[in-house]
Amino acid sequence: MAADTSVIGYFFQAGLVVKTVMSILLIASVASWTLIIQRAWFFNQKKQEVDAFKLRFWDGGDLSRLYADIDAHPDEKSGLGAIFHAGFKAFIHCRKQGQLTLEPIQRVMQISHAKEAQELEQHLPFLASVGSIAPYVGLFGTVWGIMSSFQALGNAQQATIAMVAPGISEALVATALGLFTAIPAVLAYNRYSSRAGTLLEQYDLFQEELISLIEQQSTTSPKA
């Protein structure tokens, strides 16, 4: 009866250590693909959120009214909305005290910016870890499988390539699974790191623009 040469067949024919390596890689692959899909949806939502907020912000309306709208809807306190809300709230507080200083306004916006950065970069270290470690895990499984095959070959009365080939094939599947797990994770990490960096640059630019507008409105009394 011919041996099963599918990946599943190799899995069941492999030794305990190689099976464990393959299982770990399979779990890591499923987890990374889940995050890849989730992060794709997340960054698309963030981009739409940024574009929508910019339209509201630059439509020429009253910033005090925009602040009141966001303050009344906590779900809008995200991304640029969160940075704007934090900065304008500090601005209103300073105006009520009769002393307008930009430092506390910039400080609270930086805190909000840092919180948004954490959200954007969430799960990216996991993808980086999978991308860097998975090939070595697969290589370990391959080396172990080849060692086992040669040990069995050494104990045989008559050594032939047909005896060692199946074991080596099973071991090499571990390397293939390691690459299959690592490559998408690395590509996703690079892609999403770039998208996070682009959004953070827009957040930085918005902070500067908001500070400039606050300076221009320093002679008016905002209505909370």
N, C-alpha and C positions, 0 to 999 in steps of 0.2 A: 504493500500500500504506500503510495507516494506521500511524502511529508507535506504538511500544510505550509506553504511559503508566504502566506499573508502575514501582516503585522500581528494580527491576533494569534495566528498559529505560532509565530516566533515567540510571542509573549508566554503562551502556555508551555512551550518547549524549553524556555530559558530556566536558569537556576534561580534560587531564591533571591540572591543579591541583585541580579539583573532585573528580575521582576519588580523588586522594590524600587530600583532606579527608574524603570519605565513608568511605574505607578506615580512616582513623585513628579516626573516630567509631564505626565498626562494631567495631573491635578494642576500643576503650574500653568500648563497651556490653557486649560479651561478657565482658570482664574484670570489669566492675562487677557484672553479674548473677551471675557465678560467686561473687564475694565476698559478694553479698547472700544467696545461698542458703547459703553456708558459714557466714556469721556468724549467720544465723537458727538453724541447727543448733547452732552453738557456744554461743550465749546460752541456748538451751533446755537444753543439757547443763549449763551453769553454774548455772542456776536449780535444776535437779533436784539438782545436787551440793550447793548451799548448803542446800536444804531437808533433804536426807538427813543432812548433817553436823550441822545444828541438832538433829535428832531424837536423834542419837547423843550429842551434847554435853549436852543437857538431860534425858537419861533418868535422871539421878540416879546414874550410875555413877562409878567412880573415874577421875579425870582422868589418873592415872598409867597406868592400864590402856589408856585411849584413846590416850595418847601412845605407848605400847609397840606398840599395834596399827598406828598410822600409821607409826611408825618401821620396822616390819617390812614394810610395803607401800609402797614408794616411789611407786606410781601414785596413792596417796591424798594425796600431798603437793601439793595443788592447792587454790586458793581459800582457804576458811576453814581447811581442813586444813593447808595450808602455813603460814598465820599462826599457828595454834595450835601446830604442831610447833616452829616457830622460837621462839615465846615460852616454851613450857613447857621446851624444851631449855635456854634461858638461865636459867630459874628453877631447874632442877635443878643447873646449874653453879654458880649463886650459893649455893644451899643447901649444896653440897659444900664450898664455900669458907668456909662459916659466916657469910656476910654477905649478907643479902637487901636488895638495892637495886633499885628498880623502873626506874631509868633505863636500864640496859643491856637489860632485858627489853623495854621499850618501843621502844628503838632497833632491836633485831633484828626486832621485829614490823613496824616502819615500813619497814625494808628489804624484808621479805617482801611487805608491802602494796604497795610501789612496783613490785616485780616482777610482782605480779598485775595491777596497774593497766596496766602495759605490755602484758600479754597481752590484757586486755579491750579496750584501745584500738588494738590492732594492726589495720592496714588501713583504719581509719576516715579517716586523712588522705588516702588515695587516693580514697575515695568523695567526700570534700569537694572535692578537686581536680577530679575529673571533673565534679561538679555545678556548679562555678564556672567552669570553663574551656570545657567542651563547647559551650555556647551561642555563645561568641565564635568558636570554631573553625568551627562551622556558619555563623555570620554572615560570616566571612571567605570561606568557599566560595561563599556566596550573592553577596556583593559582587563577587568575582572573576568568577563566572559571568555576572552581569548586565553587567559591564564588557565581557566578551568578546562578549556578544550585541549590545550597542550598537555595538561596533567593527565587527562584521560587518554591522550594519544601515547604518552610515555608508558602507561601501564598496559597498553595493548600488545598482543603477541606479534601482530603484523600491522604496521602503520601504513595507511593509505590516505590520500587526499579526501576521499569520500567520507572518511571517518571524522575529519576535523572541519570540513567545509560547513556543515550545518551549524556547528557550534559557533564558528566565526561569523557566519551570517546573522545568527541570533544576536551576537554581541554588537555587531555593527548597526543593528537596528536602534540600539540605545543612542549611538552618536547621531543617527538621523533624527531621532525624536528630540534630542537636545537642540539640534539646529532648527528643527521645525518649531520648537518652543521659543527659541531665542530670537530668531530673525524678526518675526512680527512684533515682539516686545520692543526690540531696539528701534525698529522703524516707527512704532507708535510713540515711544518715548521722545524721539527726535522731533516728530511732527507736533506733538502736544506741547513740548517744551517751547517750540517756536511760536505756537499759537498763544500760549500763556505769556510769553515775552512780548508779543505784539499787543495783547490786551493791556498788559501792565504799562507799556509805553503810552498807550492812549490814556490810561488813568493818570500817569504823570503829567501829560500835556494838559489834561482837563484841570488838574489841580492848579497849574500855573494860570490857566485861563480864568478859573474861578477867583483866584486871589486878585487878578487884575480887575475883574468886574467888581469885586468887593471894594477895592480901592476907589473905583469910579463911583460907587454908590455910598461912599462913606459920609456924604453930606445929606443923605436921605434917611428917613426912619422906616426900616422894614417892618412889615406887619406880620407877626407870627400867626 
